Amino acid sequence: MKYRKLIVVGDPHISPEPGEHRGVDSAAVLERLIEHVNVNHADAEMCLFLGDLTNEGEPAAFKRFKSLIKPLNLPAALMVGNHDNRANFQVVFPDVDTDPNSFVQYVRDFSNDYRLIVLDTLNGPPYESLRRHVGMLSAERIEFLKNSLDEAAGRPVVIALHHHPFEIGLPGMDTIRLMNGPEFVKIVNGYPNVKMVLFGHNHRQISGVVQGVPFACFSSLSPQTPFSLTSLDPAGGIAESPHYGVVLLTPEGVLVHREDFTCTDEPSSNFDEQLANDPQMAAGIQMLAKAMLPDYEWD
């Protein structure tokens, strides 16, 4: 299979000082994630962070996040979320691209013709207590999305935004979803070359197709949101294991894999040993694999 690989990370929630956020040391989790990515996915195009890089948007928190991702051996593509502060982010990360209106929005084109469109759904300034948690794509940001889709000229597109644009069944999170989600969905449905929408915000792994839009959501590096189809609490954290996404951009479409980087279990199979002891079985499996996987890169 010929593909380009993206690493996708949801909601780090880094604070200025060491310590736990609702019982989880997010910085330690991020360090472990980066070590895992460096060892296992050094061939990826980039590592995309889906916003909420910090917990409260302080300059010191962004500086700490910047130091934490310094060991990452991949280019980092950064986004802002409802817990971030755009102005503080841009002081610490002045080299991150913005659109003509200074929103943290940009495009990345890959050598296999895929286009990634990164959107800024942060509803501020001002960063009022409740208002900031609801997402918004202002008219200028919508125009950037439309222009970026038009300029894609039919190439396959993946869109990344922090907030989810439609209800995903968790009342507490649906209360603070993208305010003008229907407008976003209508635009996306006008471009059949949009293959996938990626977002964070919900602190859970969720995927599906809603209103014709295929999507994948990723867990947080801080506590996860409990699975409740009735609760209006958007902040009740539980200690489920975090993960990151390995997104494969292929000629046939987009594949989203879950990488449980905190799992230390070894595979139970002794497959290589079995093949070494059974040459006939090894030859048969290789013959089958060559027939079924013509693009497989053999050693």
C-alpha positions in Angstrom: 0.0 0.0 0.0 1.4 3.4 -1.0 0.5 6.1 1.6 1.6 9.2 3.4 1.4 9.0 7.2 0.2 11.7 9.6 0.4 11.4 13.4 -2.6 13.1 15.0 -2.6 14.1 18.7 -5.6 15.4 20.7 -5.7 18.0 23.5 -2.4 18.0 25.5 -3.6 20.5 28.1 -0.2 21.6 29.3 0.0 23.8 32.4 2.9 26.3 33.1 4.2 24.3 36.1 4.8 20.6 36.7 2.0 18.7 38.3 -1.3 16.8 37.6 -4.4 18.1 35.8 -7.4 16.4 37.3 -5.2 13.5 38.3 -3.1 13.2 35.1 0.4 14.5 34.5 -0.2 15.6 30.9 3.4 16.7 30.3 4.7 13.2 31.3 2.1 11.7 28.9 3.2 14.0 26.1 6.9 13.1 26.7 6.0 9.4 26.5 4.0 10.0 23.3 6.9 11.8 21.6 9.3 9.1 22.5 7.0 6.5 21.1 6.4 8.4 17.9 10.2 8.9 17.4 10.8 5.2 17.7 7.8 3.9 15.7 6.7 6.5 13.2 9.8 8.5 12.2 8.6 8.1 8.6 5.5 10.2 9.1 5.0 13.5 7.2 4.2 15.4 10.4 2.7 15.3 13.8 -0.6 17.3 14.0 -1.7 18.7 17.3 -5.4 19.3 17.3 -5.6 22.3 19.7 -5.9 22.8 23.5 -2.1 22.7 23.6 -2.4 24.4 27.0 -4.9 24.3 29.8 -5.4 28.0 30.2 -3.4 29.7 27.4 -0.7 31.4 29.5 2.6 32.3 27.7 4.5 30.2 30.2 2.3 27.2 29.3 3.0 27.6 25.6 6.7 27.9 26.3 6.5 24.7 28.3 4.7 22.9 25.5 7.3 24.2 23.1 10.1 22.7 25.2 8.2 19.4 25.6 7.8 18.9 21.8 11.4 19.9 21.0 12.6 16.3 21.0 10.0 15.4 18.4 11.8 14.2 15.2 8.9 15.1 12.9 7.6 18.6 11.8 4.9 19.7 14.3 1.7 21.2 12.8 0.0 23.2 15.6 -3.6 24.3 16.1 -5.4 26.3 18.7 -8.4 25.2 20.8 -10.8 26.7 23.3 -8.4 26.4 26.1 -5.7 28.3 24.2 -5.1 32.0 23.8 -4.3 33.0 20.1 -2.2 36.0 20.9 -0.1 34.2 23.5 0.3 31.3 21.1 1.6 33.5 18.3 4.1 35.2 20.5 5.7 31.8 21.4 5.2 30.3 18.0 5.7 33.2 15.6 6.7 30.9 12.7 3.4 29.0 12.6 1.5 30.0 9.5 -1.6 32.2 9.7 -4.3 33.3 7.1 -4.5 36.9 5.9 -6.6 37.8 9.0 -4.0 36.4 11.4 -6.0 33.3 12.4 -4.0 30.1 12.9 -5.1 28.6 9.6 -3.0 27.1 6.8 -2.7 24.5 4.1 -0.2 21.7 3.7 0.0 19.8 0.4 1.7 16.4 0.3 3.5 14.7 -2.6 0.8 12.2 -3.1 -1.6 15.1 -4.0 -3.5 15.1 -0.6 -4.2 18.5 0.9 -4.5 19.2 4.6 -6.6 22.3 5.6 -6.1 23.4 9.2 -8.8 25.7 10.7 -8.9 28.0 13.7 -12.2 27.6 15.6 -11.2 29.5 18.7 -14.0 31.8 19.7 -12.1 34.8 20.9 -11.0 37.3 21.9 -12.5 38.1 24.3 -11.9 34.8 26.1 -15.0 34.8 28.3 -15.5 31.9 30.7 -18.3 30.1 28.9 -18.3 31.7 25.5 -14.7 30.7 24.7 -15.6 27.0 24.9 -18.0 27.1 22.0 -16.4 27.0 18.6 -16.8 29.6 15.9 -15.7 30.0 12.2 -16.1 33.7 11.5 -16.9 34.9 7.9 -13.2 35.4 7.3 -12.3 31.9 8.4 -15.1 30.4 6.3 -13.8 32.3 3.3 -10.4 30.8 3.9 -11.9 27.3 4.0 -13.8 27.9 0.7 -10.7 29.3 -1.0 -8.5 26.5 0.2 -11.1 23.9 -1.1 -11.3 25.7 -4.5 -7.6 25.9 -4.8 -7.3 22.1 -4.1 -8.6 21.7 -7.7 -10.1 18.3 -7.0 -7.2 16.8 -5.1 -8.2 14.7 -2.0 -8.6 16.9 1.1 -8.5 16.3 4.8 -9.8 19.1 7.1 -8.6 19.5 10.7 -10.5 21.7 13.3 -10.6 21.6 17.0 -14.4 21.7 17.6 -16.8 19.1 16.2 -19.3 20.6 13.7 -22.3 18.3 14.5 -23.8 16.4 17.5 -21.8 13.4 18.4 -24.1 12.1 21.1 -22.4 13.4 24.3 -24.7 16.2 25.5 -22.0 17.9 27.6 -19.7 18.2 24.6 -22.5 18.9 22.1 -23.4 22.0 24.1 -19.9 23.4 23.3 -19.5 22.2 19.7 -18.9 24.5 16.6 -21.6 27.2 16.7 -22.0 27.4 13.0 -21.5 23.7 12.3 -24.4 23.5 9.8 -22.6 26.1 7.6 -19.4 24.1 7.7 -21.2 20.8 6.9 -23.0 22.4 3.9 -19.7 23.7 2.5 -17.9 20.3 3.0 -20.8 18.5 1.3 -20.2 20.7 -1.8 -16.8 19.2 -2.2 -16.8 15.4 -2.7 -13.0 15.4 -2.7 -13.1 16.0 1.1 -12.2 12.6 2.4 -12.0 13.1 6.1 -12.6 15.6 8.9 -10.3 15.4 12.0 -11.0 17.0 15.4 -10.3 16.8 19.1 -12.1 18.7 21.9 -14.2 15.7 23.0 -11.4 13.8 24.9 -12.7 10.5 23.4 -12.1 8.3 20.4 -15.1 8.7 18.1 -15.6 8.0 14.4 -18.3 7.7 11.9 -20.2 9.5 9.1 -22.7 12.3 10.0 -24.6 14.3 7.4 -22.4 12.8 4.8 -19.2 13.9 6.5 -16.7 11.2 7.5 -14.8 12.1 10.7 -12.4 10.9 13.3 -12.0 12.3 16.8 -9.1 11.6 19.1 -8.6 11.2 22.9 -6.8 13.7 25.1 -3.5 13.5 26.9 -5.3 14.7 30.0 -8.4 12.9 31.5 -10.9 11.5 29.1 -14.6 12.4 28.9 -16.8 9.7 30.4 -19.1 7.9 27.9 -22.5 9.2 28.8 -25.4 9.8 26.4 -27.3 11.9 29.1 -24.8 14.0 31.1 -24.4 17.7 30.5 -21.1 17.8 32.3 -18.3 18.6 29.7 -15.5 18.3 32.2 -15.9 15.0 34.1 -12.6 13.3 33.6 -11.9 9.6 33.9 -8.5 7.8 33.7 -8.9 5.9 30.5 -5.7 5.4 28.5 -4.8 8.0 26.0 -3.9 7.3 22.4 -2.8 9.0 19.2 -3.9 8.6 15.7 -1.9 7.2 12.8 -3.7 8.5 9.7 -2.8 6.9 6.4 -3.5 8.9 3.2 -3.8 6.3 0.5 -4.9 6.4 -3.2 -8.0 4.5 -2.2 -9.0 6.8 0.8 -8.1 7.7 4.4 -7.4 5.1 7.1 -7.4 6.1 10.8 -5.5 3.8 13.2 -5.4 4.0 16.9 -1.9 3.8 18.6 -2.1 2.9 22.3 1.3 4.2 23.2 1.1 3.4 26.9 0.5 -0.3 26.3 3.6 -2.3 27.1 2.3 -5.8 26.3 4.4 -7.9 23.9 2.7 -9.7 21.0 1.6 -13.2 22.1 2.6 -14.8 18.7 6.0 -16.4 18.0 5.3 -16.1 14.3 8.9 -15.5 13.2 10.0 -18.6 15.1 7.3 -20.7 13.6 8.3 -19.6 10.1 11.9 -20.3 10.8 11.0 -23.9 11.9 8.6 -24.5 9.0 10.1 -23.5 5.6 7.0 -24.9 3.8 4.7 -22.7 5.8 7.0 -19.7 5.3 7.0 -20.2 1.5 3.2 -20.5 1.4 2.7 -17.4 3.4 5.1 -15.5 1.3 3.4 -16.7 -1.9 0.0 -15.6 -0.5 1.3 -12.2 0.6 2.9 -11.5 -2.7 -0.4 -12.2 -4.5 -2.5 -10.2 -2.0 -0.1 -7.4 -1.3 1.7 -6.5 -4.6 2.9 -3.2 -3.2 4.4 -4.6 0.0 8.1 -3.6 0.4 10.0 -6.8 1.0 13.3 -6.8 2.9 
